Structure formats: C-alpha cells, structure tokens
Amino acid sequence: MKSKRTSSKNYLVQGSILAAASIIAKIIGMIYRFPLTNILGDTGNSYYSTANEIYNIILMISSFSLPLAVSKLVSERLNRREYRNAHRVFLCAVRFAVVAGGIAALLTYLLAGVITKYVMSFELAVHALRVLAPAILICAIVGAFRGYFQGYSTMVPTAVSQVLEQIVNAAVTLICAGIMYKYGMSLAADGGSELLGPAWGAAGGTFGTVVSLTVAMLFMMMIYLGKKSTIRAQMRRDHTERRESRKEIYHVLALTILPIVLSTVLYNITNVADQGIFNKVLRSQGYTEGQYGTIWGIYTGKFRVLMNVPLSLASCLAPSMVPSLAAAVQRRRRWDAVDKVQTSIRFTMLLTIPSAVGMAALGGPIIQLLFPSTKEGLPLAAGIMQAGALMTIFYGLSTLTTGILQGLGKLRQPLINCAVSLVFHFILLYFLLTTANLNIYAVIYANIFFAVMVSVLNGLAIGRFLNYRQEIWRTFVIPVVASVIMGAGAYIAYLGVNKLFGNAFATCVGILVGVIIYCVGLVSFRGITLEEIAAMPKGHLIIKFIRKLGLLR
C-alpha cells in the first residue's frame, strides 16, 4: 500500500510541476498575445494563427510525437534496468529528429506558398510560415531531449525549458512584430496591398518562436551534459547481456511513433481543416478575405488563446502519466494503472469544469479587460467565449484519455476513435455552415461534438482494457455543482462592483470571488480528500490553511 501511495504521489508531483510550468508558460503566452493582437489587428492575428496552425500540423507529422514515444520506450527499459539500451533509444531519437525535422522544415519552406494559397485560402500567411520553417527542425531536437528526461519520470527540465522558451518568445515576438509591421506598411504605402502590414507583422511575430526554441534546445543540451556523468555511471552498472541494435530501436521507435503521429494529427488537424472549410464557405457566401480573416482572428486570437490556459493542464498530465502507466503495464500492476487513470481524470475535471463556467459567466468582461482595443468585435468575442466554454471541458478530457490509452500501450485505439469522430465532425460542420448558416458558431458546435465523441469512445476503451468504471459523484457532479454556484457568485460580484469601479477592477474581483467560492464549495462538499490534497506540491500547507478556515476537521 505504501508503494501505491508513493507512486501516486510522485506521479502527481511530476504532473503538477509540468502543469504549473505549463500554466506559467501559457499565461506568458496569453499576456504577450494581447499587445501582439493590438500590433497586428484581427487580420494580422489571423495570418499569425494560420501559420502557427500549419506549423503545428507539420510538426506533428514529423516529430511532435517524439517526447511521448521516447519517454515510453526509455521508461520501459529503465524499469528493466537496461540503462545502455535506454540511452541508445535517446541517441536514435536525436538522429531521427534531425532527419525527419530537417526534411519537414525544408518542404515547409518550399511549399509554403502552395499551402497558404490553395489549401487555406490565405495567401499572405506565406511570409509567416516560411519564417517558422526552421523551428520544425529545432523543436524536433528539443522533443528528443524532453522525452528522454520524462522517461526518467522527471519533468523539471521540460518544465523549466518551457517557461524559458515562452519568456524569450514573448520578448522577441513583440519586438520583431512591431518592426516588420512597419516594414509591411511601408510596402503598402509604395503601392502594395494594405494587408502587407499585418502579413509582414505576423512574419516578424513568428520569428520569436524560432529564437525561443533555439534557446530551449541549448538549455536542454546543457542539462544533458550536466547529467552525463550520472548517466555514464548508470550504464557502467548495467550488466544486461542483450544490447539492442540501432535497427531494432528504429523499428520499435517507428512502430511506437506512427500510431501516435496519426492519432495526434487527426486530433489536432481539426483547427486547420476547419479554417480551410470556413474560409471557402464564407468566400462562396460573399465574404472578403479581410472579413472572414477578422472573424477567425477573434476565434483563434482571443477565445482559443484563453481556452488553452486551462486546457494545458490536461496536456501536461498526459506526458507525466505515460512513463508511470508504461511501468505499471510492464509490471502487471493493474491497481496502480487504475489509480493513476482515476486520479488524473478527476483532477482534470476539477480544473476544467470551473474554468469553463467562469468563461461562460464572465466571457464579455474578460475579453474587454484583456483586449481593450476590441470594440466592434466585442459582442462576437463574448458570444464565442460563452458558446465555446464546453470545449474546455471536453477537449481537456479527450486529450487526457488519448494520452492514457497511449500510455497503456493501446496506440491504435485513439487513432480509430479520432478518425471516426473526425468524419462526423466535418459532416456536422459543413451542415451548420451551409444549411444552418451559423458562421463561426458552426465551428464551435462541431468542435464540441468532436471532443465529446472522442472522450466517450476513449472512456469506453479504457474501461474495457482496465475493467473499471470512472467514479461519477466526486469527479463530475460535485465540480459541476460547485462551479455553477461559483459562476453565479462571480457574476453577481462583477455586477455589483462594475457600477462603482468599472470593468477592469470588477472583473478581477469577480474572478477572485469565483475562485474562493469554488474552493470552499469543493472542500465543503467533500469533492477532494485530504490524501489527494497532501499528494500535491506543498499539500500540507494547503491542508493547514483550509483547516484554519474551518473547512476541515
């Protein structure tokens, strides 16, 4: 029983470290997007988002799955104390990253014009995409290093590199975006299109990604060199007779990566495909590139940026789970795997449900606070926040359950589930755009349907494999009840303060009141146990604090 608690605590601590770093990184990323949106405008923001969406898809195809695959393979070998084979996996992964990332980066640069013009119907995004091309190679190398350390069940190098990456990204992005926006406007003044300013500004913004990833790569290399003596000492203690050849490792790496790549691409391709369909349908309905670009810029540059902050929690728990789940499967410890799955799903719901309710209750005020330049588009932005709140919950759950299945070794199941869901998603999207004429809300409702379907299919698959059913009351019911009370309290607090002090102060007060109400409700309704709080970083201090409030005996 002690080993079970220790395992769970270590997994939660590592997941919490990565989640905390990811939240910090997302907050930094969210903060710099505010001035970036003010620099580029909604149209320029749409060019910036388009280039990043294409970049992300190409990265997923080439090497995005490397950290997950490497951590899984390294963890399996470390559990068998095969330290030399674990290190060989890492070296092969780095070679794979250089080759795959290099080819993908070159093709992206050469085909950028074709992709942006004929696939996305957004021709001027070509400049931003070409600037991003080298980042594909650099990110692939960084991923190999991150996966290696995650295989050792330590998320600290990954966490620190993510925060460092975002700090550099924020500074360089804003500086370069401002410089290149002025350059584009000078081209427009010389007789060019008025869209050249936003287009070149977006290109300057994407240069920040290239520089920040380079800094992250150098940091990970320094960490690796610093731990080289420890790694060598482990390999000297390795008396395993069987040494895996490069051919064997590349074969296993390919078999592990391919299903993950396909499921990841299918899961994340929706935004790129949605934009392509959205642009083409609205163009056929008489909208100009500037008009549908502005609508999409509000959706991606405001709503999705805010949604990604709580959503990053689920995407952080998944990588921390993969090594521990792989170890549990390797040792045939079903109880350990069940415990990790149940706990991770509960913690994801405890965080994403109140985030979604908060976005719905204070959507308009939050947009007005964070994007003060949004005036004409404020009603649309607020409506998108409210309509898309459910995406936060179900995208978080679908992301996590996909990672759980991959950690359990069921690599094909997420691929099948995503493929089936994607077909119905596109059918629904096209119907809502053309027949129902719902504009951007068609994209939101189709994405909610997609995430719900993936979550259900993944949940059924996990239940079949582990022969368990997720606990309902504390995982879903209590967080929903506490969140609804929180949303009502936050909105009432906002209305009361707004009349006296204005939107900015009232929004901050509303959010603070909402957080307090939710935490009090969660503890009062026994939605979280002492053991679970204690498993968090600084959990004993949290328990001490809530005991002083009289919420726990």
N, C-alpha and C positions, 0 to 999 in steps of 0.2 A: 504493500500500500504506500509505503514511503517513496519507493521509486516512482510510483504513479504520480504522486503529488509533485515530486521533484521534476519529473519530465514535463508535466503540465505547466509548472511554474516557469521553467526555463523557456519553454515554447512561447508562453505568454509574454515573458520579459523581452525575448528577442523580437517577437511580433510587435510589442509595444514600442521598443526602441525604433524599429523601422517605421512604424506608424507615426510616432512622434516626429521623426525626421522628415517623413513624407508630408505631414501636416505643415511643418515649418517651411519646407520647400514649396508646397502648394500655396501657402499664404504669401510667400515671397513672389511666387509666380503670379498669383492673383493681384497683388499690390502693383507690380510693375505693368500689368496689363491695363490698369486704369489710365496712367499717363500715356501709355502706348496707344490706347484707343483714342485719347484726346489728340495725339500727334497725327495718327493715321486717318482718323474718322472711321465710320462704319464700313465704308467701301474698302479702304486700305486694310482694315482689320479683317475683312473677308478674304482679301488676297493673302494676307499673312496666315490665316487659318487654313485656307485651301492648300498652300504649300506645305504646311505642317501636317495636314491630314494625309496628303500623298506621301510625304516623307515617312510618316509612321507606318503606312501600309507596306512600303518598300522595305523598311527596316524590319518589319515583322517577317516578311518573306525571306530576307537574307540572314538575319541574326538575332532578332528580338527574343527568340525563344532560348537563346544560349544560356542566360543565367539560370533559368529553371531547369534545363536539361543537365547542365554541368553540375548544379547543386545536387540534383537527384543521383547522378552517377557517382559523384565524389562521395556523397553520404553513404551510399551502398557499400563502397569499397572501404571507407573508414570504419564502418561497423564490422567489417571482416578483418580489420587491422591491416589492410593491404595499402600501406602508405605510398609505396612506389607506384602502384597502379593508379592510385588516386591522383598523384602528381602527373602521371603520364596523360591522364584524361584532361587535365588542365592545359598541358602543353599542346596536345592535339586540338583542343578547343581554341587556343590562341591562333594556331595556324589556320584552322577553319575560318575564324573570324576575319583574318587578314585577306584570305582568298575570296570568301563569299561577300564580305563587306566591300572589298575593293572593286569587284565586278559590279555589284549593285550600285555603288557610287558612280562609277563610270557610265553605266547605262542610264542612270537617272539624269546625269548632266547632258548626255547626248540626246535623250528622248524627252526632255522637259517640255519643249515646245509642242510636241505632238500630244502629250498627256494633258497639258493645261488647255490647249485649244480645242481638241476634238473629243476628249473624254469629259472634261469638267466644264466646258463652255466658258472658260475664264482665262482668256489668252494672256493677259498681262501678269498673271501669277507666275509666269515662266521665270522672271528675274529672281524672285524669292526662292523658287525651287532649285534653281541652279546654284545659288549660294549655299543652300542646305546640303547639296550632294556630298561634299567631303565628310559631313557629320555622320553619314551612314557607316563609313569605314571606322571612324573613331569610336562611335557608340558600340560597334560590334566588339572591338578590343576591350573596351570598358566592361562590357557584359560578361566576357570570359573571366575577367578578374573577379567581378562581383559574384558570379556563380560559384567560383572556387571557394571564396570565403564563406558564402552561405552554406556550402556543403559541409563546412566545419561547424555549422549552426551558430555562427557569429554574424550579426547583421550590422555591427558597428562600422566597419569600413564602407559598406554600401550606404549606410545612413549618413555618415559624415560627408562622403563624396557627393551625395545628392544635395545636401544643404549648400556645400561649397559651390557646386555646379550652378545652383539657382542664383546664388549671390552674384557670381560673375556674369551669369546670363542676364540678370536684371540690369546691371550697370552698362554692359556693352550694348545690349539691345536698344536701350533708350538713347544712348549717345549716337549710335550708328543710324537708328531710325530717323532721328532729327536731321542728321547731316544728309542722308540720302533722300529724305523727303524734299529738302530744299533743292537738291540737285535735280530731282524729277520735276519740280515746279519750274525750275529754270529752263528745262527742256520743253515744258508745256508753253512757257512764255515765248519760246522761239518758234512757235507754230505747231507744237505737238499736241497730243490729246491731254485734256485736263485730268485724266486718270493716271498720267505718268507720275505725278507727285505721290499719290497713295501707293502705286505699284512699286516704285523705287524705295519708298519709305519702308514698305513691307520687306523688301530685299535686305535693307540695312538692318531691320529687326532680326531677321533670321541669322545674320552673321553672329549674333550673340550666342546662338546655340552651338555653332562651330567652335568658338573660342572657349565656352564654358565646358564643353565635352573634352576638349584638349587638356584643360586644367584638371578635370576629373580623372582622365587617363594617367596623367603624370602623378597625381596623388595616389592612385591605386598601385602604380608601379613602385612608388616609394614605400608603401605599406608592405608590398610583397618582398621587396629587397630587405626591409627591416626584419621580416619573419623568416628569411631564407635559412638562417642558422637553425631555427626551431624545426623547420620542415626537413632539413637535412638530418637532424638528429632523429626525427621520427623514422625516416627512411632507413637509417642505419639499424634501427631496432626491428625493421621489417624482415622476418625470416620466411615470408611466403615463397614457396618454391615456384609457383606459376607466375610468370610475367606476361602481361597482356601485350601483344604486338600493336603497332600503330594501326595496322589493317583492322584488327579486331575492334580497337577503340573507335576508329572512324565508322565502322559498321554499326556498332552499338549507338554511337552518337547520332548517326543518321536515322536509325530506327526510332530513337527517342525524340529527336527534333522534328521529324516530318509530321507526325500526328499533332504535336503541339503547335507547329507553324500553321498547319491547315486550320485547326480549330481557332487559333488566335486570330488569324487573318479573317476567317468567316465571322468571328465575333466582333471584330473591330472595323471590318470593311463597311459596315452599315452607314457610318457617317459620310464616307467618301461617296459611296453609291447613292445615298440619299441626296447628297448635294447635286450630283450629276443629274439624277431624275428630277429633282426640284427645279434646277436651273432650266432644263429642257422644257418641262411642262409649263413653267411660268413664262418662258420666252414664247411658247406657242400661244399663250393666253394674252400676249401683247405687252408684257413687262420688258423693260430695258435692262441691260446688264447692271447699270447703276442701281436700279430699283430692287431687283432680286438679290443683288450683292449686299445692299444695305440690310434687307430683311435677314439674310443668312448671317451677316456680320453681327447683328443683335443676338441671334440664336447661339452662335458659337463663341462670340467675343464677350458676351455678358452671362447668359444663362449657363452654358456648359463650363465656363471658367469657374463660376460659383459652385456648380454641381460637383465638379471634380475634387473639391476640398474634402467633403465627407466621403466621397467615393474612393478617394485614395486609401482610406483605412482598409477597405476590403482588398484592394490590390496589394496592400502591404502584408496582411495576414496570410495571403496565399503563398508568397515566397518563403515565409518563415515556417509554414506548415509542411512544405514539400519534403525537406530533409527528414523531419521528425516522422511524417507519415510513411516515407520510404523505409525508415528504420523500423517502424512498428510492423509494417508488412513483412520486412525481411526477417524479423524475429518472431513472427506469427503472434503478435500481441494485439488481438482484436479489441480488447477492452481499452488499450491505450489509444488506438486509432479512433474508436467511438468517442472517447472522452475529448480528444482534440477537435473532432468534427463538431460535436455538440457545442463545445465552448466557443469555437470560432464563429459559428453561425449566430449564437446568442449575442456575442459581443458586437458583431456586425449589425444586428438588428437594434441593439441598444443605442447605437450611434447613428445609424442612417435614418431610422424612423423619426426621431425628434428633429433631425436636420431637414427632412422632407416637410414636416409640419411647419417648422419655422420658416422655410422658404415660401410656403403657401400663405402663411399668416402675415408675413412682413415682406412679401416679394417686392411690391412697389416702393416702400420706404428704403429697402436695402439698395435697390437699383439707383434710386435718387441720391442716396448717400455716397455710393461708391463711384457712380458715373454721373457727376453733376452736369456734364455737358449734354446728357441725354434729355431732350425736351420734347421734341415732336415724337420721338420713338418711345417715350416713357410708358404710355398705355400698352403698347405692344410688348415691350420688355417685361412689364409687370404681369401681363396676361400669360406670357410664356413661362415665367417663374412659377406661377400658380398652377398652370396646366401641366407643367413638366415635373412637379415635385415628386410624383410617384416614381419617376425614372431613377431618382437617387436610391430608393429602397431596392428596387428590383435589379438594377444594374449592379449594385453592391452585392446582392445575393447571388446573381448569376456569375459574376466574376469570381467570387469566393468558391462557389460549388464547382466551377470549372477547374480551379486550382486544386481542390480537394480530390477530384477524380484523377487528375494528372499525378498527384502525389501518391494515390493508391495504386498507380500503375495501369489504370484504365484510360489509356491515352486516346483510343479511338472513340470512346463514348461521347466526350464533349464535342468531337468533330461531327458525329452523326446528329447530336442534339442541336448544334448551331446551324447545320445545313438545313435541317427540317424547319427550324424556326425562321431562318432567313427567307426561305421560299414564301412562307405565309406572310412574312413581314413586307416583302416587296409587293405582293398582291394587294394587301391592305393599303399600303402607301399609295399605290397608283390609283386605287379606287377613291381614297379620301382626297387626293389631289384633283382628280379629273371629274368624278361624279359628284362627290360631296363638296368639292371646291373649298376645302378648309385651309388652303395656303400652308403656312408654317406649322399650324396646329396638326396638320396631317402627319408631318414628320414626327412630332411629339407623340401622338397617339400610337403610331405604328411602332415607334421605338419602345414604348411602354409594353405593348403587346409582345414584341420580340423578347424583351428581358423577362417578362412573366413566363413565357413559354419555355425559355432556356432554363429558368430557375426550377420550374416544375419537373421538366424532363431530367435535369441533373439530380434533383432531390430524389426522384424515384430510383434512379440508377444507384445513387449512394446507399439508399435504403436496401436495395436488393443485394448489393455487394457486402455490406456490413451487417445486414439483418437487424436493422434498428429503425425506430421512428423518432423524428425530432420532437422534443418536448415543446408543447404549444403555449401553455399559460405564461410562463416567465419569459419565453423567447419572443412571443408576438403580442399576446393580449395585454399584459401589464405595460410594455413600452408604448403601445398604441393609446391606452387609457391615459397614461401619464403625459404623453405628447399632446393629446387633444386638450387636456387641462392646461398644459404649458402654452399651447398656441393661443387659446382664449385669453389667458392671463397676460401674455406678451402683447397681444393686440390691444387689450383694454389699457394696459400701461402706456403703450405708444400713443393712443388717442388722448389720454389724459395729459401727458407731458407735451405732446406736439402743439397743443393750443397755447402753451405758455412759452416754450423754448425753441420751437421749430423742429424740422425733420431730423437733422443730424443727431442732436442730443437725445431726442425722443426715440430714435431707432436704437441707439446704444443702450438706453435704459430698458427698452422693450426686450432686447436680446438678453441683457443681464438678468432681468426678471424671469424670462423664459428659462434660462439655464438653471436658476435657483429652484424654480417650481418643479422642473423636470427631475432634478437630482433629489429633491425632497420627496416627490411622488414615487420615484423609483425605489428609494430606500424604504419609505413608509409602506408601500405595497409589497415589500419583500421581493422585488424584482431582481435583486442581486444579493448574493450571500457574502458573509464575512470571508470565507475561504477564497472566493473569487476576487474580492477587493484586495485581500492580502497577497494574491498572486501578481498583482500589478506592481510596476515600479513605484517605490515609496508607498506601498499599500498600507503599511502600519500607520503612517502619518495621516492618510485619508481616514482610516478607521478611528483614530484618535480624535480627529476633527469632528466627524459626524456623531461621535459619542458625546462630545461637548454640546452639540446641538440638541441632544436628547432623542435622536432618531434611532439609536441602537442602545440596547441594554448592555 
